[in-house]
Amino acid sequence: QLQLVESGGGLVQPGGSLRLSCAAFGFTLNDYYIGWFRQAPEKEREGVACVSPRGSPNYADAAGGRSTISRDNAKNTVYLQMDSLKPEDTAVYSCRAGRKACWGPYDYWGQGTQVNVSS
């Protein structure tokens, strides 16, 4: 079964850090652009960061200068390191994979992982 699975979410205090993982099963990520997105309650989904097959990152405003995207093709996984987290970063974070461009279209997407930033 071809799928993306996110992990690494949870509850963290403001100012804390999390590293999210996006792992592929049934296919290899090497040739794919991978994008991280988030959706907060009652808000539109927004892009956070994406990375090209060669590892070039691209950050959206939502990354806030506090996120770093990276990929480990040997582990078939893409990471999103988030630092100095704020309550407004609370959202479901999901990843998507596509062959054509950094911000889509996408062929695969995961179910997401919940991030809660609260004291």
Stockholm file with secondary structure:
# STOCKHOLM 1.0

chainA/1-119         QLQLVESGGGLVQPGGSLRLSCAAFGFTLNDYYIGWFRQAPEKEREGVACVSPRGSPNYADAAGGRSTISRDNAKNTVYLQMDSLKPEDTAVYSCRAGRKACWGPYDYWGQGTQVNVSS
#=GR chainA/1-119 SS CCEEEEECCEEECTTCCEEEEEEEESSCSTTCEEEEEEECTTSCCEEEEEECTTCCEEECGGGTTCEEEEEEGGGTEEEEEECSCCGGGCEEEEEEEESSCTTCCCSEECCCEEEEECC
#=GC SS_cons         CCEEEEECCEEECTTCCEEEEEEEESSCSTTCEEEEEEECTTSCCEEEEEECTTCCEEECGGGTTCEEEEEEGGGTEEEEEECSCCGGGCEEEEEEEESSCTTCCCSEECCCEEEEECC
//
